[in-house]
Amino acid sequence: MKKIISLNQDWIFCKEGVKEQVNLPHTWNGIDGQGGGDGGYFRGACTYTKILPRYEGKVFLEFKGANSVCSVLVNGKKAGRHEGGYSTFRFEITNLLTSPKNFLEVTVDNSDSKKIYPGFADFTFYGGLYRDVNLIYDVPETHFSLTDAGSKGVYVTAKTNGDVHVKALVSGFTSTVKVRYEVLDAEGKVVASAGDKQKLHVDSPILWNGLKNPYLYTLRATLSDNGKVIDETKIRFGFRDIKFDANEGCFLNGEYIKLKGVSRHQDREAIGNALTMNEHIEDLRLIKEMGANSIRLAHYQQSGDFYDLCDEMGMLIWAEIPVISRYQKKAQENAMNQLEELIKQNMHHPCIFTWGVQNEITITNENEALINGIRELNTYAKFLDPSRPTTQAQFTMCPVNSELNSITDILAYNHYFGWYMKTCDGLDEWLEKFHSANPELKMGISEYGAEGVLGYFNDNPSQGDYSEGYQAVFHEHYISSINKNKWIWGSYVWNMFDFGSAVRNEGGVKGRNNKGLVTFDRKQKKDSFWLYKAFWSDEKFVHLVGDRYPLRTVGEKEFKVYSNCGKVTLKVNGKQKTVTAEGIFVFPDMPVKEGENKITITAGDIKETLTLTGVSEYPEEYTMPEGSASMVRNWFVDKSDDSNPDCYSLDDKVGDLLQSEEILGMVKGAAGKLLKSPLMAVVKPFTLRQLLSLPIVNLDPDMVSMVEDYLGTVKKN
């Protein structure tokens, strides 16, 4: 029988000639990939080495995740190479272990590549052996395959009528070997069994029913030779059915369910994506506390431990591959391989309800090659797993009549009306337009969010101010719009947690996307977290919006409380009001005096008391510092007073600059494709100064000055 041991301890890690001893999981971008350090965001090749003894039987190395190209040598000879940073893979090294002490060298490279996804995206591509590495030994000659796309070699599909379909790939099969399958219930009792048959039946199965009852069965597959068991594999699964209707939404096991979801990036502050089980558990605890019932695992295959936990908890999971932002024709083969790994490794998980084949792939262009590539991925996903629907997340500017929209079984769009473009009302207009034009499409919302930097707060939050307050106002509108449209089968907040994005420098924060409902370190729940808890959770609570900001200017002020209690009473300095509402409770004209102010919130048996301090002037520390880089703020301010009123400048918006025939003629040749891209609809509201200041542009300061001088010579239309 095969044995598995961990190889996580005592590696020698070498980066640019500097060696240190490390344990796994490990990444070299835990600091610089999040805006820290002076050397920039390192993307290149590093090595991990250690000594392996000789082992019995067949021997395999198992990597749970290495980003993004991993090459393995044993005693100087090639064991294998894997491309793709997010899946499990294995190499057999039996014949390479030639001595009592064997030198293992693993090279991991997270350099940019046009042949591997992702190539360009708004998150950090952390390098390293960031998940577990195991050694599997004493593997018999005949065994369930360990090299079929990183899977366990056994594939399970269960139907709600109790049928269990099993496929197994056996290496070294001989005529004396027998295969046997057994289904065990949650108590370990055998409820179905079969010999070589590929179909079993469980009478009156208990359904896996999301948060209500995430009931799991176990398939035990064994190989026997002359009556002796030589290999065994166990796989948990569940019986469940999910269907979608273009007008009625989503149904789990025949019962209507609104998928109330959040998106999750896997990384953490200071440790990147080198997570342990403790971090996975904490993330799920916070998501469940808020009341969500679904998670979009963006934008790549995540840890098998996390899928296991979601099975146990009852979370419904959107799983996807990192085909994102920019279609890379040379990477199509890699995309197909990553899709195969995702599905074969995880198709037994009842928590996974859909396979995602792309995210915002039209952000730079939409053409025939792109459409054919996504169609090929969709066809392959349906071939590998006909039991699940496929999906995709469209860029907000993807036309409602795009050919892409009819490729997958279900569909969703990423929208940021009220943050990057227009106002929040733009969402309602778009939803009405889309559903009217496509009444047959099964539509969800795959992303929506606004930046909320911890520490920024004001009485009158506004679009682009990066405050927690505006982030909450944004989400108030979105949750209302989503709830009133039953045909929207589900939605996913972007994002549950702040996450690393090395190219960002905005809102006074480097290397981070601040759209999380919870901070990067998971220690602070922003106001928006409590908003969703008010609408999604049954756990009774009250939360004063802005409760972590104790300084308030004096005068008659509006207070806001989030709660799921139905009726809330607020008392400020003796003045009391009671409001009946759903989720959001607003109390206008409450007195704030100079000095200490006592606040009491009461709802049923819940009573909370806070103290605020009244001040005469608004605290500067609650606002974004002047001069902070911002991708959004300059969209909503007028041009600089210093600009020449008769000529253009860096402070003109891109859309206005392109109204000039002279400027348009100058850039057409160099940027013709970009000008036709749907991305232009997002870029046009930026000032050119703001665009050129982004780290991703990285334009030489002298070149910026030349552009500025040139614009100063071009008269406005």
Secondary structure, 3 states (H helix, E strand, C coil): CCEEEECCCCEEEEECCEEEEECCCCCCCCCHHHCCCCCCCCCCEEEEEEEECCCCCEEEEEECCCECEEEEEECCEEEEEEECCCCCEEEECHHHCCCCCEEEEEEEECCCCCCCCCCCCCCCCCCECCCCEEEEEEECCCEECCCCCCCCCEEEEECCCCEEEEEECEECCCCCEEEEEEEECCCCCEEEEECCCCEEECCCCCEEEHHHEECCEEEEEEEEECCEEEEEEEEEECECCEEEECCCEEEECCEECCEEEEEECCCECCCECCCCHHHHHHHHHHHHHHCCCEEEECCCCCCHHHHHHHHHHCCEEEEECCCECCCCHHHHHHHHHHHHHHHHHHCCCCCEEEEEEEECCCCCCCCHHHHHHHHHHHHHHHHHCCCCCEEEEECCCCCCCCHHHHCCCCEEEECCECCCECCCHHHHHHHHHHHHHCCCCCEEEEECCCCCCCCCCCCCCCCCCCCHHHHHHHHHHHHHHHHHCCCCCEEEECCCECEEEEEEEECCEEEEECCCCECCCCCCECHHHHHHHHHHCCCCCEEECCCCCCEEECEEEEEEEEECCCEEEEEECCEEEEEECCEEEEEEEEEECCEEEEEEEEECCEEEEEEEEEECCCCHHHCCCCCCCCCCHHHHCCCCCCCCCCECCCCCEHHHHCCCHHHHHHHHHHHHHHHHCCCHHHHCCCEHHHHHCCCCCCCCHHHHHHHHHHHCCCECC
